[in-house]
Amino acid sequence: MREGRDALVSARRLAEALPDLLVEATRVAATVAAGWHGRRRAGPGETFWQYRPYAPGEPAQAIDWRRSARGDDLHVREREWEAAHAVFVVLDLSRSMDWRSDLAPVTKATRALVVALALAELLGRAGERVGVPGLLPARADRRSAERLAEALARATTDPFALAAAPVAPHAEVVVIGDFLDDPVAIEARLGGFAAQGARLHALRIVDPAEASLPFAGNVEFRDPETGERFEGRRAEALRRGWSDRWAAHGDALARLAARHRWTLATHATDRPATEALLALHAGLGGGRLGPYAAERAR
């Protein structure tokens, strides 16, 4: 994958902007909060959830006799559904993310941060545990967005560039990046989380110019991570071949997600951040997203 050093350069540059991004994330979260429902509910697990009245026909061993002895009614002790036990957020802040075209108002990295912070804000409000693999332990805290921002600001390693760090059993892992790597490398990177029993949700952030190649005349392309350069004398002549390769890459990512039963959505940075957040909410809620559910890159 990409060099961790490059990712940290971008992350540190964005650290100064984190207070403003937190304000933006809070606004985005507030926009969709009315339709946001927490996923904590009763089910198999070890953590206490709630007491509820005993229903006729349930086995006697389900009754919590200590709680029932406090009154005249029988009560059952329910445990929390462990599949919603923790949500880990993984951000790609490498050099390729730190770019925007004239068609977009923000860089891919800025949009990824706003969406991640807004997601943490909503999950924290709902009482869910939020963390970052290898960087921030998952914990239920209404300040989850602030905790995430603080962890990113003081990071000395890039979790995305390293081997998959341990996550809690039955956790859900949200990965936000541009996914421009070869699908084989992406599969190897994310497979480390899946091997731990985590359920993955991928949000692909793209700039609209990456999909449409709206350039004309002589244009020089430079890889921000390797420094490799390519000069195109007529950008228009490259557009058809580029479009085919872009579509093929998206299809390969969709097949990868389908094969491993990951959710996958693509979000273009010229669209509102709320659309990306709603797409993640649908995935975390158990729905299966198509490869371009948030906003198909045009």
C-alpha positions as CSV (number, residue, x, y, z in Angstrom):
1,M,0.0,0.0,0.0
2,R,1.0,3.6,0.1
3,E,3.9,4.9,2.3
4,G,2.8,5.8,5.8
5,R,5.1,8.8,5.7
6,D,3.1,10.4,2.8
7,A,-0.2,9.8,4.7
8,L,1.1,11.5,7.8
9,V,2.2,14.5,5.8
10,S,-1.3,15.0,4.6
11,A,-2.8,14.2,8.1
12,R,-0.6,16.8,9.8
13,R,-1.4,19.4,7.3
14,L,-5.1,18.7,7.9
15,A,-4.7,18.7,11.7
16,E,-4.8,22.5,11.8
17,A,-8.1,22.4,10.0
18,L,-9.7,19.8,12.3
19,P,-11.5,22.4,14.6
20,D,-13.3,23.8,11.5
21,L,-13.9,20.3,10.1
22,L,-15.5,19.4,13.5
23,V,-17.9,22.3,13.2
24,E,-18.8,21.2,9.6
25,A,-19.2,17.6,10.7
26,T,-21.5,18.6,13.5
27,R,-23.7,20.5,11.0
28,V,-23.7,17.5,8.6
29,A,-24.6,15.2,11.5
30,A,-27.5,17.5,12.6
31,T,-28.9,17.5,9.1
32,V,-29.4,13.7,9.0
33,A,-29.9,13.1,12.8
34,A,-33.7,13.1,12.5
35,G,-33.6,9.9,10.4
36,W,-30.8,8.3,12.3
37,H,-31.6,5.4,14.5
38,G,-29.2,3.7,16.8
39,R,-28.4,0.0,16.2
40,R,-28.2,-1.1,19.8
41,R,-30.7,-3.8,20.5
42,A,-31.2,-7.0,22.3
43,G,-29.5,-10.2,21.1
44,P,-26.7,-12.6,21.8
45,G,-23.8,-11.1,23.7
46,E,-22.2,-10.6,27.1
47,T,-23.0,-6.9,27.8
48,F,-26.2,-6.1,29.9
49,W,-28.8,-4.3,27.8
50,Q,-32.0,-3.9,29.7
51,Y,-34.7,-5.5,31.8
52,R,-38.1,-6.2,30.3
53,P,-41.3,-7.8,31.5
54,Y,-41.5,-11.6,31.3
55,A,-43.7,-12.8,28.5
56,P,-45.9,-15.9,28.9
57,G,-44.4,-19.0,27.2
58,E,-40.8,-17.9,27.7
59,P,-38.5,-20.5,29.5
60,A,-38.3,-20.0,33.2
61,Q,-34.5,-19.8,33.1
62,A,-34.8,-16.6,31.2
63,I,-36.2,-14.9,34.3
64,D,-33.9,-12.7,36.4
65,W,-35.1,-13.7,39.8
66,R,-33.1,-11.0,41.7
67,R,-34.7,-8.2,39.7
68,S,-38.1,-9.8,39.9
69,A,-37.9,-10.1,43.7
70,R,-38.0,-6.3,43.9
71,G,-41.7,-6.2,42.9
72,D,-44.7,-8.2,41.9
73,D,-43.8,-8.7,38.2
74,L,-41.3,-11.1,36.6
75,H,-38.5,-9.6,34.5
76,V,-36.0,-10.9,31.9
77,R,-32.5,-9.6,31.7
78,E,-31.5,-8.9,28.1
79,R,-28.0,-8.6,26.7
80,E,-26.9,-6.2,24.0
81,W,-26.6,-7.5,20.5
82,E,-22.8,-7.9,20.0
83,A,-22.8,-7.3,16.3
84,A,-23.3,-3.6,17.2
85,H,-20.7,-3.7,19.9
86,A,-18.1,-1.5,18.2
87,V,-17.6,0.5,15.0
88,F,-14.0,1.2,13.9
89,V,-13.2,3.9,11.4
90,V,-10.2,3.6,9.1
91,L,-9.3,6.7,7.0
92,D,-7.0,6.9,4.0
93,L,-5.2,10.3,4.2
94,S,-2.5,9.6,1.7
95,R,-1.2,12.1,-1.0
96,S,-3.8,11.0,-3.6
97,M,-6.6,12.0,-1.2
98,D,-5.1,15.5,-0.8
99,W,-6.4,16.6,-4.2
100,R,-9.3,18.4,-5.8
101,S,-10.2,19.6,-9.2
102,D,-12.0,22.8,-10.2
103,L,-15.2,20.7,-10.3
104,A,-15.2,20.1,-6.5
105,P,-15.3,22.4,-3.5
106,V,-13.1,20.3,-1.3
107,T,-10.3,17.7,-1.4
108,K,-11.1,14.1,-1.1
109,A,-9.3,14.0,2.3
110,T,-11.3,16.9,3.6
111,R,-14.6,15.2,2.6
112,A,-13.4,11.9,4.1
113,L,-12.6,13.6,7.4
114,V,-15.9,15.4,7.6
115,V,-17.9,12.2,6.9
116,A,-15.8,10.3,9.4
117,L,-16.3,12.9,12.1
118,A,-20.0,13.2,11.4
119,L,-20.4,9.4,11.6
120,A,-18.6,9.4,14.9
121,E,-20.8,12.2,16.2
122,L,-24.0,10.3,15.3
123,L,-22.7,6.9,16.6
124,G,-21.7,8.6,19.8
125,R,-25.1,10.2,20.3
126,A,-26.7,6.7,19.8
127,G,-24.5,5.2,22.5
128,E,-22.3,3.1,20.2
129,R,-18.7,2.4,20.7
130,V,-16.4,4.2,18.2
131,G,-12.6,3.7,17.7
132,V,-9.7,3.6,15.2
133,P,-7.8,0.3,14.8
134,G,-4.4,0.6,16.5
135,L,-5.0,4.3,17.4
136,L,-8.1,4.8,19.5
137,P,-9.8,2.1,21.6
138,A,-13.5,1.7,20.9
139,R,-15.6,3.4,23.6
140,A,-19.1,4.7,24.0
141,D,-18.8,8.5,24.4
142,R,-21.0,11.4,23.3
143,R,-17.7,13.1,22.4
144,S,-16.7,10.4,19.9
145,A,-16.1,13.0,17.1
146,E,-13.8,15.0,19.3
147,R,-12.0,11.9,20.4
148,L,-11.5,10.9,16.8
149,A,-10.2,14.3,15.8
150,E,-7.8,14.4,18.7
151,A,-6.5,10.9,17.9
152,L,-5.9,11.8,14.2
153,A,-4.1,15.1,15.2
154,R,-1.6,13.3,17.4
155,A,-1.1,10.2,15.2
156,T,2.5,9.2,14.6
157,T,1.6,6.2,12.4
158,D,-1.0,5.7,9.7
159,P,-3.4,2.8,10.5
160,F,-4.4,2.6,6.8
161,A,-0.9,1.9,5.6
162,L,-0.1,-0.8,8.2
163,A,-1.3,-4.3,8.5
164,A,-4.8,-4.6,9.9
165,A,-4.7,-3.8,13.7
166,P,-6.8,-5.9,16.1
167,V,-10.5,-5.0,16.4
168,A,-13.1,-6.2,18.7
169,P,-15.0,-9.4,17.9
170,H,-18.1,-8.9,15.8
171,A,-17.0,-5.3,15.2
172,E,-17.9,-3.3,12.1
173,V,-15.1,-1.5,10.2
174,V,-15.8,1.6,8.1
175,V,-13.1,2.2,5.6
176,I,-13.1,5.6,3.8
177,G,-10.6,6.3,1.0
178,D,-10.3,6.7,-2.8
179,F,-9.4,3.0,-3.3
180,L,-7.2,3.7,-6.3
181,D,-4.9,0.8,-5.5
182,D,-5.1,-2.5,-7.4
183,P,-8.1,-4.5,-6.1
184,V,-5.8,-7.3,-5.2
185,A,-3.9,-5.0,-2.8
186,I,-7.1,-3.7,-1.4
187,E,-8.4,-7.2,-0.8
188,A,-5.2,-8.1,1.0
189,R,-5.3,-4.9,3.1
190,L,-9.0,-5.2,4.2
191,G,-9.0,-8.9,4.4
192,G,-7.1,-8.6,7.7
193,F,-10.1,-7.1,9.3
194,A,-12.5,-9.6,7.8
195,A,-10.3,-12.4,9.1
196,Q,-11.0,-11.2,12.6
197,G,-14.7,-11.5,12.1
198,A,-15.4,-7.9,11.3
199,R,-18.0,-6.7,8.9
200,L,-16.7,-4.2,6.4
201,H,-18.2,-1.0,4.9
202,A,-16.2,0.8,2.2
203,L,-16.9,4.4,1.2
204,R,-15.1,5.3,-2.0
205,I,-14.4,9.0,-2.2
206,V,-13.8,10.3,-5.8
207,D,-13.3,13.7,-7.4
208,P,-15.7,14.2,-10.3
209,A,-12.7,15.0,-12.6
210,E,-11.3,11.5,-11.9
211,A,-14.3,10.0,-13.5
212,S,-14.8,12.4,-16.4
213,L,-11.3,13.6,-17.3
214,P,-12.6,17.0,-18.3
215,F,-9.3,18.3,-19.6
216,A,-8.4,19.6,-23.0
217,G,-5.2,20.2,-24.9
218,N,-1.7,19.5,-23.5
219,V,-1.9,18.3,-19.9
220,E,0.7,16.8,-17.5
221,F,-0.3,14.1,-15.0
222,R,1.8,13.6,-11.9
223,D,1.4,10.8,-9.4
224,P,1.5,12.6,-6.0
225,E,2.9,9.6,-4.2
226,T,5.6,8.3,-6.6
227,G,6.3,11.6,-8.5
228,E,5.9,9.8,-11.8
229,R,4.9,12.1,-14.6
230,F,3.0,11.6,-17.9
231,E,2.4,14.2,-20.5
232,G,-0.6,14.0,-22.8
233,R,-0.6,16.1,-25.9
234,R,-4.3,15.9,-26.4
235,A,-6.2,15.1,-23.3
236,E,-9.4,14.6,-25.4
237,A,-7.9,11.6,-27.1
238,L,-7.3,9.9,-23.7
239,R,-10.8,10.3,-22.5
240,R,-12.3,7.2,-24.0
241,G,-9.6,4.9,-22.8
242,W,-9.6,6.5,-19.4
243,S,-13.3,6.1,-19.1
244,D,-13.1,2.4,-19.9
245,R,-10.3,1.9,-17.3
246,W,-12.2,3.9,-14.7
247,A,-15.3,1.9,-15.2
248,A,-13.4,-1.4,-15.1
249,H,-11.7,-0.4,-11.8
250,G,-15.1,0.4,-10.3
251,D,-16.5,-2.9,-11.5
252,A,-13.6,-4.8,-10.0
253,L,-14.2,-3.1,-6.6
254,A,-17.9,-4.0,-6.8
255,R,-17.0,-7.7,-7.5
256,L,-14.6,-7.7,-4.6
257,A,-17.2,-6.3,-2.2
258,A,-19.8,-8.7,-3.4
259,R,-17.5,-11.7,-3.1
260,H,-16.7,-10.8,0.6
261,R,-20.2,-9.4,1.4
262,W,-18.8,-6.0,2.1
263,T,-21.0,-2.9,1.6
264,L,-19.6,-0.4,-0.9
265,A,-20.7,3.0,-1.9
266,T,-19.1,5.7,-4.1
267,H,-19.4,9.4,-3.2
268,A,-18.3,12.2,-5.5
269,T,-16.9,15.3,-3.8
270,D,-19.2,17.7,-5.8
271,R,-22.2,16.2,-3.9
272,P,-23.3,17.0,-0.4
273,A,-21.5,15.2,2.5
274,T,-24.9,14.2,3.8
275,E,-25.4,11.7,1.0
276,A,-22.2,9.8,1.9
277,L,-23.3,9.8,5.6
278,L,-26.7,8.4,4.7
279,A,-25.1,5.7,2.6
280,L,-23.0,4.6,5.5
281,H,-26.0,4.6,7.7
282,A,-27.8,2.3,5.3
283,G,-24.9,-0.1,5.3
284,L,-24.5,-0.1,9.0
285,G,-28.2,-0.7,9.4
286,G,-27.8,-4.0,7.5
287,G,-28.7,-2.9,4.0
288,R,-26.7,-4.0,1.0
289,L,-25.4,-1.1,-1.1
290,G,-24.6,-1.2,-4.7
291,P,-21.2,0.0,-5.8
292,Y,-22.6,3.5,-6.6
293,A,-25.3,3.8,-4.0
294,A,-24.2,7.1,-2.5
295,E,-23.6,8.9,-5.8
296,R,-22.3,7.3,-8.9
297,A,-19.2,8.9,-10.1
298,R,-20.0,10.5,-13.4
